[in-house]
């Protein structure tokens, strides 16, 4: 069993997370589909979580030797937050403690990652997966309402937003000055569409007194990066399969979730409804 767990790829956690968010995306259409996505997400999440606990040496080596994959590790905490929110209507207390454990765990990982990689910075170690470390914590903002913790969610939103600004400068400088050469790592560029969209989704979920202009600015930035990534997607899809294909999933479903929330907030219809549906179907198809 331990041997099999060692072979569980870390990007599997990205698919698990994507499925849980996909359930939220389609929840207004079908609560049953919402629960099915949550269940599928848990099924895929379980082997990765077991690997973390039963194969600590393999995980330690991956975290310290592979900076691209290390950036994916917070999906353990992000998926836990999502699943805790799924659990809240049925087992509130268990979901509440699981959620807090995931949030605290993510913050601890940020501290470790900063010490290990940022304090010993090498340009070749920087990848788009680093957005997940510093901005992925905003999943706490999108799930906080399940536990009536909007104030905590709002704090996490601002933490993630400032983290996004810092990492956007750092990661973009790396991509512009030191382009990714390995073919298998090029699809990680798709993660660019995720951070601002996640921040937008977190703001919409955890803020009672929303600022329309702020939302408009965020959605413009989010959709700019979505279109930028979308323009590169056909080229990435023609590449040979690699585990980095997981980056075709969670960034697009988060983008769709944020855009859906924006359309609902502004009460938009007509052509915006079709754009919204296009992003939903694209995210679903890629997952």
C-alpha positions as CSV (number, residue, x, y, z in Angstrom):
1,X,0.0,0.0,0.0
2,X,2.8,2.4,0.9
3,X,4.5,1.7,-2.5
4,X,1.2,2.6,-4.3
5,X,0.8,5.8,-2.3
6,X,4.3,6.9,-3.2
7,X,3.2,6.9,-6.8
8,X,0.2,9.2,-6.3
9,X,1.1,12.3,-8.2
10,X,0.7,15.6,-6.4
11,X,-1.2,17.2,-9.3
12,X,-4.0,14.8,-8.5
13,X,-4.9,17.2,-5.7
14,X,-5.5,19.9,-8.3
15,X,-8.1,17.8,-10.0
16,X,-9.7,17.1,-6.6
17,X,-9.9,20.8,-5.8
18,X,-11.2,21.6,-9.3
19,X,-14.1,19.1,-8.8
20,X,-15.1,20.7,-5.5
21,X,-15.2,24.2,-7.0
22,X,-17.0,22.8,-10.1
23,X,-19.7,21.7,-7.7
24,X,-20.1,25.2,-6.4
25,X,-20.1,26.5,-10.0
26,X,-23.1,24.4,-11.0
27,X,-24.9,24.4,-7.6
28,X,-27.6,26.9,-8.7
29,X,-28.6,24.4,-11.5
30,X,-28.4,21.2,-9.5
31,X,-27.8,20.6,-5.8
32,X,-27.3,16.9,-6.7
33,X,-24.6,17.7,-9.2
34,X,-23.0,19.9,-6.5
35,X,-22.9,16.9,-4.1
36,X,-21.6,14.5,-6.8
37,X,-18.7,16.8,-7.6
38,X,-17.9,17.1,-3.9
39,X,-17.9,13.3,-3.5
40,X,-15.7,12.8,-6.6
41,X,-13.4,15.5,-5.3
42,X,-13.1,13.7,-1.9
43,X,-12.4,10.4,-3.7
44,X,-9.5,11.9,-5.6
45,X,-8.3,13.9,-2.6
46,X,-8.1,10.9,-0.3
47,X,-5.1,9.1,-1.8
48,X,-3.1,12.4,-1.9
49,X,-3.9,13.1,1.7
50,X,-3.0,9.5,2.7
51,X,0.3,9.9,0.8
52,X,1.1,13.0,2.9
53,X,0.7,11.1,6.1
54,X,2.0,7.6,5.2
55,X,4.9,8.7,2.9
56,X,6.4,11.7,4.7
57,X,9.9,11.1,3.4
58,X,8.7,11.0,-0.3
59,X,6.7,14.2,0.3
60,X,9.6,15.9,2.0
61,X,11.9,15.1,-0.9
62,X,9.4,16.4,-3.4
63,X,8.8,19.6,-1.5
64,X,12.6,20.4,-1.2
65,X,13.8,19.1,-4.6
66,X,11.0,20.2,-7.0
67,X,9.9,23.9,-6.6
68,X,7.3,23.6,-9.3
69,X,5.5,20.7,-7.6
70,X,6.1,22.2,-4.1
71,X,3.9,25.1,-5.1
72,X,1.0,22.6,-5.7
73,X,1.2,21.2,-2.2
74,X,-1.2,23.8,-0.7
75,X,-4.0,22.1,-2.7
76,X,-4.1,19.8,0.4
77,X,-5.3,22.7,2.5
78,X,-7.4,24.4,-0.2
79,X,-9.3,21.2,-1.0
80,X,-9.8,20.6,2.7
81,X,-11.4,24.0,3.1
82,X,-13.7,23.2,0.2
83,X,-14.7,19.8,1.5
84,X,-15.2,21.3,5.0
85,X,-17.7,23.7,3.5
86,X,-19.5,20.7,1.8
87,X,-19.6,19.0,5.2
88,X,-21.0,22.1,7.1
89,X,-24.7,21.5,6.4
90,X,-24.6,17.9,7.7
91,X,-21.8,17.9,10.3
92,X,-21.2,21.5,11.1
93,X,-18.8,21.0,14.1
94,X,-16.5,18.6,12.2
95,X,-16.5,20.8,9.2
96,X,-15.7,23.9,11.3
97,X,-12.6,22.3,12.9
98,X,-11.4,20.8,9.6
99,X,-11.7,24.2,8.0
100,X,-9.7,26.0,10.7
101,X,-7.1,23.2,10.6
102,X,-6.7,23.7,6.9
103,X,-6.5,27.5,7.1
104,X,-3.8,27.3,9.9
105,X,-2.0,24.6,7.9
106,X,-1.9,26.8,4.8
107,X,-0.4,29.7,6.8
108,X,2.2,27.5,8.3
109,X,3.1,26.2,4.8
110,X,3.5,29.8,3.6
111,X,6.0,30.5,6.4
112,X,8.0,27.4,5.5
113,X,7.9,28.0,1.8
114,X,9.0,31.6,2.3
115,X,11.9,30.6,4.4
116,X,13.0,27.7,2.1
117,X,12.5,29.3,-1.3
118,X,12.1,33.0,-1.0
119,X,15.0,33.6,1.5
120,X,17.2,31.4,-0.8
121,X,15.8,32.7,-4.1
122,X,16.9,31.3,-7.4
123,X,15.2,32.5,-10.6
124,X,15.1,28.9,-12.1
125,X,13.0,27.8,-9.0
126,X,10.2,30.3,-9.7
127,X,7.1,28.9,-11.3
128,X,3.4,30.0,-11.7
129,X,2.6,27.4,-9.1
130,X,3.9,29.8,-6.5
131,X,0.6,31.7,-6.9
132,X,-1.1,28.8,-5.2
133,X,1.1,29.2,-2.1
134,X,0.5,32.9,-1.5
135,X,-3.0,33.4,-3.2
136,X,-4.5,30.0,-2.7
137,X,-5.3,30.8,0.9
138,X,-8.1,33.0,-0.4
139,X,-10.2,29.8,-0.7
140,X,-10.7,30.5,3.0
141,X,-12.6,33.7,1.9
142,X,-14.8,31.8,-0.5
143,X,-15.7,29.1,2.0
144,X,-15.9,31.3,5.2
145,X,-19.6,32.1,4.8
146,X,-20.4,28.4,5.4
147,X,-19.2,29.0,9.0
148,X,-20.4,32.6,9.3
149,X,-16.7,33.7,9.4
150,X,-16.9,36.5,6.8
151,X,-14.6,38.8,8.8
152,X,-11.9,36.1,8.8
153,X,-12.6,35.6,5.1
154,X,-12.2,39.3,4.5
155,X,-8.8,39.4,6.3
156,X,-7.6,36.4,4.3
157,X,-8.8,38.1,1.1
158,X,-6.6,41.1,1.7
159,X,-3.7,38.9,2.7
160,X,-4.1,37.0,-0.6
161,X,-4.5,40.1,-2.7
162,X,-1.3,41.6,-1.4
163,X,0.4,38.2,-1.9
164,X,-0.9,38.3,-5.5
165,X,0.6,41.7,-6.2
166,X,4.0,40.6,-4.9
167,X,4.0,37.2,-6.7
168,X,2.7,38.7,-9.9
169,X,5.8,40.9,-10.1
170,X,8.2,38.1,-9.1
171,X,6.8,35.4,-11.4
172,X,6.2,37.7,-14.4
173,X,9.8,38.9,-14.2
174,X,11.0,35.3,-14.2
175,X,8.8,34.4,-17.2
176,X,9.9,37.4,-19.1
177,X,13.6,37.3,-18.4
178,X,14.1,33.5,-17.9
179,X,11.5,31.7,-20.1
180,X,10.4,28.2,-19.2
181,X,12.4,25.8,-21.4
182,X,11.1,22.3,-20.4
183,X,8.1,21.4,-22.5
184,X,6.3,19.6,-19.6
185,X,6.4,22.7,-17.5
186,X,5.0,25.2,-20.1
187,X,1.3,24.4,-19.3
188,X,1.8,25.8,-15.8
189,X,1.4,29.2,-17.4
190,X,-2.3,28.6,-17.3
191,X,-2.3,29.2,-13.6
192,X,-2.0,32.9,-14.5
193,X,-5.7,33.1,-14.9
194,X,-6.4,31.8,-11.4
195,X,-5.1,34.3,-8.7
196,X,-7.1,37.5,-9.5
197,X,-10.2,35.4,-10.2
198,X,-9.9,33.7,-6.8
199,X,-9.4,37.1,-5.1
200,X,-12.5,38.3,-6.9
201,X,-14.5,35.2,-5.8
202,X,-13.3,35.7,-2.2
203,X,-14.3,39.3,-2.2
204,X,-17.8,38.6,-3.5
205,X,-18.3,35.9,-0.9
206,X,-16.9,37.5,2.2
207,X,-17.7,41.2,1.8
208,X,-21.1,42.6,2.9
209,X,-20.5,46.2,1.8
210,X,-19.1,45.6,-1.7
211,X,-17.5,48.3,-3.8
212,X,-18.7,48.1,-7.4
213,X,-15.7,49.9,-8.9
214,X,-13.3,47.6,-7.1
215,X,-15.2,44.6,-8.4
216,X,-15.1,46.0,-11.9
217,X,-11.4,46.6,-11.8
218,X,-10.8,43.0,-10.5
219,X,-12.9,41.4,-13.1
220,X,-11.2,43.4,-15.9
221,X,-7.8,42.1,-14.7
222,X,-9.1,38.6,-14.2
223,X,-10.6,38.4,-17.7
224,X,-7.5,39.9,-19.2
225,X,-5.4,37.0,-17.9
226,X,-8.1,34.6,-18.8
227,X,-8.0,35.7,-22.4
228,X,-4.2,35.7,-22.4
229,X,-4.1,32.1,-21.1
230,X,-7.0,31.1,-23.5
231,X,-4.9,32.3,-26.4
232,X,-2.1,29.9,-25.4
233,X,-4.4,27.0,-24.5
234,X,-4.5,25.3,-28.0
235,X,-0.7,25.3,-28.2
236,X,-0.4,23.7,-24.8
237,X,-3.1,21.1,-25.6
238,X,-1.1,19.9,-28.6
239,X,1.9,19.1,-26.4
240,X,2.5,15.5,-25.2
241,X,0.6,14.7,-22.1
242,X,2.3,15.7,-18.8
243,X,1.2,16.0,-15.2
244,X,1.2,19.7,-15.7
245,X,-2.0,19.2,-17.6
246,X,-3.6,19.6,-14.2
247,X,-3.2,23.3,-14.6
248,X,-5.9,23.2,-17.3
249,X,-8.5,22.6,-14.6
250,X,-8.5,24.7,-11.4
251,X,-7.5,28.0,-13.0
252,X,-10.4,27.9,-15.5
253,X,-13.1,26.7,-13.0
254,X,-12.0,29.5,-10.5
255,X,-12.2,32.0,-13.3
256,X,-15.7,30.8,-14.3
257,X,-16.8,31.0,-10.6
258,X,-15.6,34.6,-10.3
259,X,-17.2,35.7,-13.5
260,X,-20.5,34.0,-12.6
261,X,-20.4,35.9,-9.3
262,X,-19.7,39.2,-11.0
263,X,-22.5,38.7,-13.6
264,X,-24.9,37.9,-10.7
265,X,-23.7,40.9,-8.7
266,X,-24.3,43.4,-11.5
267,X,-27.5,41.7,-12.7
268,X,-26.1,41.3,-16.2
269,X,-28.0,39.4,-18.9
270,X,-27.9,39.1,-22.7
271,X,-24.5,38.5,-24.2
272,X,-22.9,38.4,-20.7
273,X,-25.0,35.3,-19.9
274,X,-23.5,33.6,-23.0
275,X,-19.9,34.5,-22.0
276,X,-20.7,33.2,-18.5
277,X,-22.0,29.9,-19.9
278,X,-19.0,29.6,-22.2
279,X,-16.6,29.9,-19.3
280,X,-18.6,27.3,-17.3
281,X,-18.6,24.8,-20.1
282,X,-14.9,25.3,-20.9
283,X,-13.9,24.7,-17.3
284,X,-16.2,21.6,-17.1
285,X,-14.8,20.2,-20.3
286,X,-11.2,20.7,-19.4
287,X,-11.7,19.1,-16.0
